[in-house]
């Protein structure tokens, strides 16, 4: 099997930085914004709105299952990967047509949420939130495939870095921004809960999706390999549903075990530690304002900086080296929380630790997204990437469920040390993958 080799290590710093100004890279900034916007609006922000409307906490907890759409997006990824949309696909191409359809569904769902008051009728809000979640998950599938097919392997980290930048900026806008808009839309002496204020805020969020719509309308469909049509339904299902998974196993054979194991645990240190981060801040005596200022300002800035650094270094020195660097830094940064746990209430120390942790996470994320992109076959990019991105959180999230019990039994310092040690098998798997797994897309 022939693989396209990366040119990392042969590009100058000047050429590396120029990649960020290429149209394909710039587009990912705006499309990343479009991808990051809906997530907060059907999870964190929605729960704030529902609670203010008087919805009980148990119901709000059950409604968080709306977010399961993101975890199971791999189930309909084969359809997005191969099934054309009547009329729209012929006019725009397969990737752009699915992107546009999903973005319009998100806008319609957000507008529907805006024009319904959960205090008067909760069910319509839930159905509209489901529309947003499924539209958002579908957009993720099409957008991952669009990104993978838009550039060579060595440019994927730069595209991933810009995607992450736009994604995180959108999450700030959909988190802090929507609350700011709702607060400014409130009228004096009307009461604590004012549904019209939320209507204004969510309509602004729906309009914000035009960033992605306009980008899709004015960009080109990436080149992709067309496969011959299936002769019957059974052949079509075999090609669309089974084919992507069979192709990956046949391509890597026994090496697939190493690759899938690496995907399953690469972010384990960050995910497991992150569950207990906020309880730790509370127990250390940090106020809501202190935590919000540090995580929303210093944390976001350092994550964006880390994503840029990770993308640039991956193109300059090779993806596997920066994957390893990201894994080491992510695990090591957890040890800073051990130091913080014995340091007491100190905002300056919190800024330092959160900044270092987010910088490491940004480097690791940019390199990891580029790595996942390099594993996909261009003929099945949407399905295979959806599978990878879904499974990368399964094991970490499962283990993270026991993090509270671990802290109760052994304390924060031991917990943070243990999460750092979880990075050791990741480094071992990276060492194996770098030696036995070929890096590149099949021709």
N, C-alpha and C positions, 0 to 999 in steps of 0.2 A: 504494500500500500504506500502511495506517495503522499507526503505531507508537505505543506508550504512552511518553509522555515522562517523564523523571525529574523529580522535584520538587527535586533538589539545588540548593542556593543559596537556597531559600525556607524551609528548616527551621532553627529556632533550635538553639543548642547543647543546650539542655534537651531539646527534642524528639528531637534526634539521640541523646543518651545514653539516653533512654527506650526507644529501639528495642531496646537490648541486654537489656531486661527483658521484652520481649514473648515469649509462649510459643513462637512459631516460632523465635525467635532462641535462646532457652535450650535448646530441644530439640537444636539443632545442636551444642551443647557436648557432650552425652552421645552423640549419634550420631557425632560426630567422634572421640570416644574409642573407640567400637566399630570405626570404620574404621581407626584408627591402630594398634590392638593387634596384628593378625595379621602385619603386614609384617615386623617384627623377628623374630618367632617362626619364620618360615620362611626367613629370610636370615641376619642377623648373629648372633642368639642361637643358632640351630640350628648354625651353623658352629662356634661355641665348644663346644657340646655334642658334636658329632661328633669334633672334634679331641681333646677330653678322653677320648672313648671309643676313641681309637686309630685313627680313620679317616684314611687318608692324604690329603694336601693336594690331590692331583690329583682324587681322587674328590669331595672337598668343593667344589672349583672347578666340576666338571661339575654337581653338584647345585644350584649357584646358578642354573641354568637354570630351576629351579622358578619363579623370579620373572618369567619371560617371560610368565606368565599376565597380569600387569598391563599389559604392553606391547601385548597383542593382544586386550584386552577389547572393543575396538570390533567384533570379529568376531561376538560373540554379543549385543552391546548391542541390536540390533533385536528380538531375541526378548524380552529383558527389558523393552523399551519397549512392546511390543504384545501379547505372548502371555500370556493368563491362566493361572494355576495352578489346576487343578481343585479345587473346593470352597474353597480358601484365598482365592482372589481374590474370590469371591462374598461371603465373610464379612468380609474386611478391606480390600478394594480392591487395585488393581494394585501400587502402590508399596509399601505396607506388607506385602503378601503376599510379594513378592520380597525385601524386606529381612529379614523373619522367616526365610524359607527359607534365605537365604544365611548368616544368623547362626547358625542351627542346624547348618548344614554346617560352619562354622568351629569351633563348639564340639565337634562330633563328631570332626573332624580333629585338634584339639588333644588331646582325650582319647585318641584312638588313638595319637598320638605319645607320650603320657605312658605308656601301658601297653606300649610296645615298647622294647626295648633295642637301639640300633643296633650295638653290639658283637656281639650274638648274631644279629641279623637286621636288616640295613639296609633291605631292600626294603619291608617294611611301613611303616617310618618315612617313606620317600620317598613312598609312595602317600598316606599321611595328610597329609604336607606339601603334596602336590599338591591334595588336597581343601581344605585351608586356603587355599591360594593362589587356586584358582578360586572358592571361596566368598567370599574377600575381594574379588577383582576384581569379582564379580557384585554384592556389596554396594556397592562403589564406584559401579557403574553406576546401581543403583536409588537410592542415596543422593543422587547428584548430581541426578538427575531430581526426587527428593522435595524437595530444597532449592530448586531452580529454580522449582518449582511452588508453593512454600509462601509466597512473598512477592513484592512488586513489585520492579521493577528497582532503585529507589533504596535498598531494604533489603537487596539481595543482598550488598553489601560487609560489612554487619554479620553476616549469616549466615555468610559466608565466614570472617570473623575468629573467630567462636565455633567454627566447624568446625575451623579450624587450631589453636586453643587446645586443644580436646579431643584432636585428632589427635596433637599433639606431647607432651601429657601422657601419652597412651597409649604413645607410643614410648619415653618414659623408663621407664614402668612395665614395658614388655615388654623393655627393654634392660637397664637397671641393676637394676630390681625383680626380674626373674626370676633374675638371678645372685645377688642378695642372698638370695632365698628358698631357692634351691638350696644356698647355702653354709650357711644356718641349719639346713637339713634333714639335713646330713651328720652321720654318727656318728663318734665318735673311734676311732682305731686300726682302721679298716676298710679304708683304702686311698684312693688319690687319686681313683679313679673310682667313684662310688656312684650307680648308675642310679635307686635309689629316691628320691634327692634331686631328680633331674630330673623324676621322676614327680610328686612333690609340686608342684614349681614349675609344670609345664605344666598340671596339674589346676587350680591357682589361676588360671592365665591363662585356661583354658576357662571357669571360673566368672566371671571378670571380664567376659566377653562378655554376661553378664546385664544389664549396664548398658544396652547397646543393645537387648536383647530387651524389657526392661521399658519402655523409652522408646517402642518401636514399638507395644507393646500398648496403651499409654495415650495415644497421640496420634491425631489425626484424619487421615484420608486427604485430601490436598490436592485441590482442585477441578481437573479437567482436561477438555480438550475431547475428546469422544468422536467418532471417525470411523466412518462406516458400514462394516460388515463386507465383506470382499472376497468376490466371487462364486465364485472358484476359486483353486487353488494359485498359478497364474501371477500373478493379480491380487494375491494376498496377498503374494507375494515382491516384486512391484513396489512395493507400498505400504510394506512393512516394511523391506526391504533397500535398495532403490534410492531410494524416496521421500524419506527424510531428506536424502540427499546432493543429489538433484535439487532439492529445495525450497530448500536453502541457496544453490546456484548460481543458480537462477532469481531468488531474492530479491535477491541482491547483484550478480549479473551480473559485469561486469568488476571491480567493487569487491571481489569475492571474492578476487582475487589479492592485493590489499593486506591484507585481513583475514587470510588464511591465511599470508602471509609474516610478518606481525606476530606471529601465534601461534607460528610456527616458530622465531622468533629472540628473543622478548621476554626470556627468562631466560638467554640465551647467555653473558653476562658471568659470572654466578654459577656456572653449571654447568661451564663450561670451567675457571674458576679453582679450583673446589672439588675437582677431581680431584687437583690438586697441593698442596692445603692440608696434608694430613697428612705427605707426604714433606718439605714445607718445614719443618714444625714439628720433625721429627726431625733434619733437617740443621742447623737452628738451635740444636740442643742442648736443646730442651725435653723434659722427662721425660713419661712416660705419665700420671703423677698430675697434672702441671701442665696438660697438654692436656685431660685428662678434666674437671678441675675448672673450667677456663675455658669449654670448649665446652658442658658439661652444665649449668652454673649460669648464668654470665653470658650465654652464647650463647642458651640457651633463653629466659631472662627477656627479653632484648632482642628476640628474634623474636616472642614473644607480645605485647610492648609495641608492636612495629612493626605487627603484624597489627591490633591495636586502633586504633592511630593511622591506619593506612591505611584501615580500614573506616569510621571516623568522618569522616575528611577527604573520602573519596569521596562520602559522603552529603551533606556540608556544601558542598563546592565543585565536585562533579561528577567522574565517573569518569575521563574522559580527562585532566584536569589532574593527578590523583593517579597515574594510570598513567605519565604523563610524569615526574612527580617521582620515582616509584619507579625508573624506568629510569635517570635521571640519578644518583640516589643509589647504586644498585647498581653502576653502572660506576665512579663516583668512589670508592667505598669500596675498590675493588681497588687504587687508588693508595696507600692506606694500607699495603698489604702491601709496596709498593715501599719505603716509609719504614722498615717493620719489618725488611726484609731487610738494611738497612744499619745498623740500630740495635743488633744483637747480642742476646744472651740477656737478656731483660727481661720478667718476668711481668706487671708493671704495663702495659707497652706492649702485650703480647699481649692483656690484658683489654680495653684501649681499642680495639684494632683489631678484635678478634672481636666486641665489643659493637656497634661502629658498623656492621660488615658485616652482622650479624644483624638489627639494627634496620632497615637499608635493605632487606634481603631480606624482612622481615615486611611492611613497607609495600607493596613491589612485589607480593608474593604475594596479599595481601588484595584489592588493586585489580584484579589480573589475573584472579583467580577470579571476581570480580564482573563483569568485562568478558566473560569467556567465557560466563557465565550469560546475559548480556544478548543474546548472539548467537543463542541457541537458539530455535527455534520450539517452543512449549509442546506441540505435537502430537508432536514427535520429540525431546523434551528428553534422554532417556537416550542415544539413538544419537548425536545431534550432539555432546553434551558429551563422551561417551566418545571420539569422534574427535578433538575439540579437545585434550583432556587427554593423549591418546596422542601426537599429533604435536608437541606443544610441547617434547618432549625429544629428538626424533629427530635433528634437525640439531645441537643442542648436544652430545649424547652422541657423535655421530660425530666432530665436530671435537675433542672432549675426548680422544679416543683418541690424538691426536698431541701432547698437552700435554707428556708426558715427554720426547719427542724434542726438542721446542722448548726446554725447560729445559736439556737437555744441550748444545744448540748455542749458546744465547744467554744463559742464566742466569736466575735467578728475577726479578730486577728488570725485565728486558726482557719476560719472560713476563707478569708482572702488569700492566705498562703495555699490552701488546698486548690482554689481556683487557678492560681498561678501554676501549680503542679499539673493541672489538667492539660496545660500546653505542651508537656513533655511528649506524649504520644503523637501529637500533631507534628512536632518537629521530626520525630522518627519517620512518620508517614511521608513527610515532605522529602526527607533524605532518600527513601525508597522510590518515591515517584520520580524524582529528578534523575534516577539512574536506570529505571526500567520502563518508564512510560514515555513514549514519544510525544512531543508537544507540537501541536499544529492541526490544521483542518485537513481532512482527506480531500483529494482532488477527484 
